[in-house]
């Protein structure tokens, strides 16, 4: 009796685990909050001892120095204010220490190699376990979230090679990228760097290096050489998203009618006018609802619904494109849906139907799940045999 109950308990546990895996194939993690820069946010360059420059350099943003007072500004075009050994610079340095400690103390979400070349990384906190370097291109992908945060933690230095670059895609912004350097940072000749550098000691930008972000050296100097340093306010985001669903994603042989629903949203901060939705294989696409106040402006947070109906006779993959104009700039997004039409004569069951997988699974994922269940059932059987024996 006890062995039978134990067997039933094991089988029930296996089924529960299997069901949970089908329903929730992946676990979502909370978004990483940004680092609060305090009063240091407006500075393009901030140092502890000296700031020196060689050749023509353009700095957009404030320049600060504390407790040092030597700012060699020959050749510098400054689009901002200077705060040399004053109370503003002193407070900015205090806030820099707070920001540095915050970023350095964030729990690591993933390890990275010491050379970030060739990587495409999503939001998260990354640690190399040693120095950090970049000898080519690093791509940061915000995955459609303009508030996505990227934090890189070095154990020592940060060194980028000549002509290296950081690319931002899918809504990534320089003002959400942070580099923690518990020693010194060096940006190579003609490199293109993005983000806020928090260096405990010093920062050197070599000839022709450009920075979209900040050079913030807590205790040492910042050395410039024919650079462009730009730290503008995080600009309002022009972001438009479109999601597309089909009333049916599988049809019997001979096809049938399918209604597509398109949801257009504005997760950014800029209003959009002239909103259009087109489908490369379905027309017309008709507006249904969502413009609450009827002003024909897609406001931040609004969701507009569109629909289109078509009769499909063959497997079809089509792409929908939403476009709109925000602050004078055209912004677009796309979404794709595939509808399968079975092969064979109508009513025959269709040779193409039997092998279809549920929408929540991929072929590899399903095989892994089946394998896991078989292993667990084998374990359960051995337990039962042992108890009978």
N, C-alpha and C positions, 0 to 999 in steps of 0.2 A: 504493500500500500504506500509506504513512504517513498519507495523508488518510483512508483507511478506518479505521485504528486511532484516529486523532484523533476521528473522528466517533463511533466506538463509546465512547470515553472520555467525550465530552461527554454522550452519551445516558445512559450509566451514571450519571454525576454527577447529571443531571436526575432520574432515577428514584430515586436515593438521597435527594435533597433532598425530593422529593415524598413518599416513604415516611416520612421523619422528621417531616414536617409533619403527616401523618395520625396518627402514633403519639403525638407530643408536640405538641399544638396550642399549649400555653402553657408557659412556664418558671416554675418555682416559685422564689421567693427565700427566703433564710434569714430567720428571725424576728429582729427587732431586739431586742437585749438591753435590759433596763431600766437606768436610771441609778442607780448606787449612791450613796445619800445619806449613808452613814456615820452619824455621831452626830447629824447635823442632821435625821434622819428624824422624830424625835419633836416637832419644833418646828412650831407653827402660824404663829408670827411670829418672825423673826430679823432683826436690823438691825445697822448699824454705828455710827450716831451717836445717834439718839433714836427713841422710839416714843411717839406722842401719840394721844389719843382724845377724841372729842366725842360725847356722848350715850350711851345704853345699848348696849354692845357685848358679845357673848358669844364667848369664845375657847375652843375645845376643843383642847387640845394645849399644849405648853410655849411660853413666851415667853423669848426670849434677846436680849441686847444686848452687843456688844463691838466696839471698845474703849469706846464710849460708856456712860453710866450713867443717862441721863435717861429714865425710863419714866413717862409721865403716865398713870396708870391709873384716873383718876376715871371712874366709870361702867362700868368693865370687870368682867365676871364671868368669872373665869379658872378653867377646869376643866383644871388642869395645874400644872406647876411654873414658877417664874420663876428665870431664871439671868441676873442683871444683872452684867455685867463680872466674871464669875468664870471659873474654868478650864473648866467645862463649855461655857459659851458660846464661849470662845476656841477650843476644839477643834471645836465645831460650825461656826464660821466657817471654820476650816481645811478641814473636810470639804466645806463649801459651795463653796469655791473649786475643789476637785477635781471635784465634781459639775458645776459650771458649765462647766469646761473640757472635761469629757467630752461633755456634751450639745452644746456649741458646736462641737466638733470632729467630730461624727458626719457621715458622708457623706450628702449630700442625695439622697433617693429621688424627690422630686417638687417642682416649683415651684408656688407658690400666689400668688394675687393679694394685694395689700396688705390688702384687706378680705375676710375669710373668710365673710361673710354668705352664707347659702343653700347652702353646701357640705356634702356628706356625704363624709367621708374615712375610709379604712381605715387600718390601722397603717402607720407609716412616719415618715420624717424630712422635714419640710417647711420650705422657705425662701422668703420673699417677695421676696428681693433688695432689700428696703427696709424701711420700717416695717411693723408688723403692727397691724391694727385689726379690729374686729368691730362692725357696726352692727345686727345682727339675730341670727339663730340659726345656730350651727355644730353639725353633728351628727357625732359620732365613732362609727364602727361597728367593733367588735372582731371581727366576723364569727365569733362563737362562741368566741373565744379570750380567756379572762379575763386572760391575761398579755400581751395585745397592747399594744405601746408606741407612743405618739404623741409626737413631738418637733417643736416649732415654733421656728424660728430667725429672729429679727428682726435687721435690720442697725442698728436704732436703738431706737425706742420701741415699746411696746405700749399701745394705747388702745382701750377698749371703750366703746360708747355706752350711754346710759341704756336700761334694760330689755332689753339684749342678753342672750343666754343660750347655754350650751353643753349639748347633749344627749348622753347616753351611751346607746348601744344595743348589743344583742347581746353582752353580757358586758363591755363597756368599763368600766374603773374609773378613778377620779380619780387613784389612786396610780401610774398608768402614763402620765400625761399631763404633759409638761414644756414650759416656755416659757423660752427663752433671750432675755434682753433686755439688750443691751449699753449701755443708757441707763436710762431710768425707765419705770415702768408706771403707768397710771391706769385704774381700774375705775369705770365710769360708775354714776350713780345707779340704784339698784334693779336692777342687773345681777346675773346669776347666773353665776359663774365657776367653772371646774373645772380643777384641776391645780396643779403646783408652779411658781411664778414664781421664776426666778433672775434678779434684776435687779442690774446692776452698780452702779447708783446708788440710786434710791429707789423706793418704791411708795406710791401713794395709793389707798385704797378710799373712794369717795365715799358720800354718804348712802344707807343701805339696801342697799348692795352685799353679796352673800353669796359666800363662797368655800368650796368643798370642796377642800381642798388646803393649800398653804403660800404664805405671803408671805415671801420670803427676799431681803433687800436687803444686798448685800455691803458697800458703803461708805457708804451714806446712811441715810435715815430711813424709817420706815413710819408713815403717817398713816391713822388710822381714824376713822370717823364713823358711829355707829349701825349696826354691821356684825355679821354672824355668820360667824366663821371656824372651820371644822371640819377638823381633821386627825386622824382616827382611824386606828388600825392597819388596814392592808389586811385586810378581813374575809375569812374563809374563803368560798370560792365554792361556791354551789349551782348546778351546771351539769349538766343531763342532755341527752344527744343521742340522736336516733334516726335511723338510716339504713334505707332501704327499697329492696329490689330485687325484680324479678319474674323468674320462671323463663323467661318469654318476653314480649317487648315488642311482638311482631307476631304476629297470628294470621290464618289464612286465612278466607275467607268462611264463615260458619256458626259461627265462634268455636272455643273449646276450653278445656281446663283450664289454669289458671295458679296457680302456687304463689308466694306472696309471703313473703319473708324479712325480718324486722325485727331490726335489731341495736341494742340500747339500751346506751349507755355512760355512764360517769360520769368526765368529764375534770377535775372539780373536786376539792375537798378535804373535802366534807361527805358523810356516808353518807346513803343514801336507803332508806326503807321504803315499804310500800304501793305498789309499782311496778305500774302497769297500762299495757297497750297496747290501744288500740282502733282499728278501721279504720271509716271512715264508710260503706263499702259492702261489707265482708267480715266475716263472723262465723262461727264463733268464731276469735279469735286465740289461739294456744296457746303457752305457754312450752315451750322445748325444752331449753336448756342454758345454762350460764354461771355459776350460783350455786355456785361451787366448794366452799365450806364448808357449804352448805345452810342458811344462817342467814336467808334471805329478806331480806337487806340488800344493796343494790347498793353495793358498796364502791368507793372511788376506784380507777380503773384496770380495773374489771371490765367485761366485755361479755356481756350476756345476749341469747340468741337466741330469737326467737319466729317462728312460721309460721302461715300460713292458706292454704287452697286453695279456689278458686272456679271455676265454669264461666262464661266470659264469652261473650256472643253479640253484643256491640256494643262499640265503642270506649269505654274506661272510664278516667276519671281519679279516683283515690281518695286520700284523705288519712289517714295514720296519726298518732295522737297518743300520745306517751308521757308519763305523769305520775307523780310520786312526791313523797313528803314528806321534806324534809330540814331538820332543826333547827326543826320546827314550821311550815315554809312549803312550800306546794305549788309545784312547779316543773314546767314542761311544755316539750315540743319537738314539732315536727311534721315529716313527710316526705311527699312526693308522688311517685307513679309513674303514668305513662299507658301503657296497653296499647292498641295499634291493632288493630282487627278489620277486615279487608278487606271492601269492598262487593262485590256480585255474587253469582251462584249458587255454592254450594260446588263446588270443583274446577275453576272456570272461570278461575282465576288472579286474579280480583278486580280490579276497576278501581282500587281504592284501594291496591294493593300496589306497582305498578311504580315509583311516585314516592317510595318511602320512602328516606330517607337513613340511612347508618350511624349508630349511636349516638354515635360519637366526633365527629360533625360537625354544624354547623348549615348551613342553606341558603346563607347569605351566605359562610360560611367555605369551603364546598365550591366555590362559584363563584369565589372569590378564588384558591383553589388551582389550579383548572382553568385560569384565566386565566394564572397564573404559569407553569404547565407549558407552555402554548401559546407564551408569549413566549420561554421558554427553548428550546423546540424550533425556533422561528423563527430564533433566534440560531445554534443549532447548524447549521441548514440553510444559513444564509448563510456560516458558516465553511467548510462542506463545499464549497459552490459556488465560494467564493473559491479554495480549494485546488485544485479541478479546473480552474479557469480559469487 
